[in-house]
Structure formats: structure tokens, C-alpha cells
Amino acid sequence: MVGMRFQKLVDGFNSCALSLRDSPRFGPAASRHLTIVSYTGRRSGKEFSTPVAYKRKGGTVAIVVQFPDAKKWWRNFAGQGGPLTLELDGRKQTGHAVARRDGRTRVKVTVSLD
């Protein structure tokens, strides 16, 4: 039951983040900090997309996963990592992502852009 409530909260937040990012007034500013991660699930083979906050430095994008134990998307990039697509600067860019757990509570996904 708690998991379902948390998922509803996450879905609501994601919806608000997407609306903010797509708005004509706030979209340009929000896009500097929010992107859409698209990837293929390693087990399901299905396509998924989710909004995330990011920081970019040159050809590297860092995504810190908040509440990682309650989320599953980043696990697709554990170990050797895998391919994904990010919406950056108004266009889709591909890259290779690797997720690393830093201690018990923090997960960082590092993306090397193609």
C-alpha cells in the first residue's frame, strides 16, 4: 500500500515536471535542469521514458537518483551500463549510462554522450 502511494506521488511529480519543461514560459529554464531519459528495459524489452534532473559538463551528464530503492529505472544501467537517449538542447542525444551506488542511499548515473 505504501509503495502504491509513493508511486502515485512520483507519477504526479513527473507529470508536473513534464508540464513545466514543456511550457512556453518556463520550459527553456527548466530544460537546463530537467531532461527525459528514454531507454529499453533490459528484462521487458519495452521502451520507457522518465523525467530526471541532471547536470552536464561537456560530453558527460550526471544524474543523481533520489530515493533509488523506490525506483527501478536506474538498475538498467548497473554493472557495464547500457545505451539511452536524453533530450538535451532541444534534440535527442544518445549515450552510454553507468549507474553506481555510493554508499547505501545514493545512486549516480553517469552518461557519456556519443
N, C-alpha and C positions, 0 to 999 in steps of 0.2 A: 504494500500500500504506500509506503514512504517512497519507494522507487517510482511509482506512478505519479505521485505528486511532484517529485523532483523533475521528472521528465516533462510534465506539463509546464513547470516553471521554465525549464530550458527551452522548450518549444516557443513559449511566449516571448522569452528574451530574444531568441533567434529571429522571430518574426519582427520584433521591434527593430533589431539591428539591421535587418534587410530593408525595412521601410526607411529607416534613417539613411542608409547608404544609397538607396535609390531615389531619395528626394532631391528635387532640383536645388533647393535652398541649402541643405546640409550635406548632400551627397559628396561634393568634392572634398570637404574637410574630413568627413567620416571615412572616405576611401583611403585616406593616408594612414589609417589605423585599423580598418576592417577590410578583410578580403573574404572571398569564397574559396574554400578548399573543395576540389572535386577529385574523386578517386574511385577505383574499383575495389570492392570488398574482397579480401583475399580468400574468404571461405564461400561467400554467396555468389561472387562474380557480378553482383549488381553495382550500378553506378550510384554514388552518394555525393551530396554536396552539403556543406555546412559553413556558416559564417564563423570567422575567428579573428581575434585581434593579432596583429603582427608587428614586427619591427624589421626593417630592411636595411642592410648595409651592403651596397654594391650588388653582387650576384648571390648574396645569401639572405635568406628570410628566416627569422626566428619566431616561433610560435610557442608561447608558454600555455600549457593546458591547465585551466583552472578546474579543480575538483576531478582529477584524472581517474580516480577509482569509480566515479559515477558515469564516465564516458568511455566509449569503446572505439571511436574513430581512429584515435592515435595509435592503437595497437596494430593497425595495418602497416605501420612503419617501424615496428620494433625489429630488433636484430639487424639484418642487412638493409632494411628500409624498403622503399618502393616508389614508383612514379606517382605523380599527382599533377594537378593543374591548379593554378592560382589566378585570380583576376587582379591584375596589377596595372596601374596606369591606363585603365580603360580597355585593356586587352588581356586575353588569356595567355599565360606563360606556363610552360611545363618545367618540371624539375624532379629531382630525386630527394625524398624526405627520409630522415632517420630520426626515430624517437628514442630518447634516453631518459631514464628515470634518475633524478638527482635526489637521493635520499628516499624517504617514504611518501612525501606529499607533493613533489614537484615533478612534472614531466615537461621536457622541452623537445620540440620537433624542429630540427634544423633542415632547411630546404636549400639545396644547391640548384640554382636556376640553370636551365640549359642555355 
